[in-house]
């Protein structure tokens, strides 16, 4: 199982795909569930940022 990569933004076609793409392989090793959710929010934010940047570039 691979960790979420920045290039995974290419796999997102609809909003519901975001949850499927984000994968934290260390989820079981996190200190608690709150820290795992925080890490996933970080991955979500990162992917959305790259998606919007590349979406804007593709439309130009």
C-alpha positions in Angstrom: 0.0 0.0 0.0 1.4 3.3 -1.1 1.1 6.6 0.6 -0.8 9.4 -1.2 1.4 11.0 -3.8 1.1 14.6 -5.1 0.7 13.2 -8.7 -2.4 11.4 -7.5 -4.4 14.5 -8.2 -4.6 13.2 -11.8 -6.8 10.4 -10.6 -9.5 12.8 -9.3 -12.4 13.3 -11.8 -15.2 14.0 -9.4 -15.3 15.3 -5.8 -16.2 11.8 -4.4 -12.9 10.4 -5.9 -10.9 12.5 -3.4 -11.7 10.2 -0.5 -10.7 7.1 -2.6 -7.4 8.6 -3.6 -6.3 9.7 -0.2 -4.5 6.8 1.5 -2.5 7.0 4.8 -0.5 3.8 5.0 0.5 4.6 8.6 -3.0 5.1 9.8 -2.7 2.2 12.3 0.5 3.6 13.7 -0.8 7.1 14.4 -1.1 8.1 18.1 -4.8 8.5 17.9 -7.7 8.9 15.4 -7.6 12.6 15.6 -4.0 12.7 14.3 -4.9 10.3 11.5 -7.8 12.6 10.4 -5.5 15.6 10.6 -3.0 13.9 8.3 -5.8 13.0 5.8 -7.0 16.6 5.8 -3.4 17.6 4.9 -3.4 15.1 2.0 -6.8 16.3 0.9 -5.7 20.0 1.0 -2.5 19.2 -0.9 -4.2 17.3 -3.6 -6.9 20.0 -4.1 -4.2 22.6 -4.3 -2.4 20.8 -7.1 -5.6 19.9 -8.8 -6.7 23.5 -9.0 -3.3 24.7 -10.1 -3.2 22.2 -12.9 -6.8 22.7 -13.8 -6.2 26.4 -14.3 -3.1 25.7 -16.5 -5.0 23.2 -18.6 -7.8 25.7 -19.3 -5.4 28.4 -20.5 
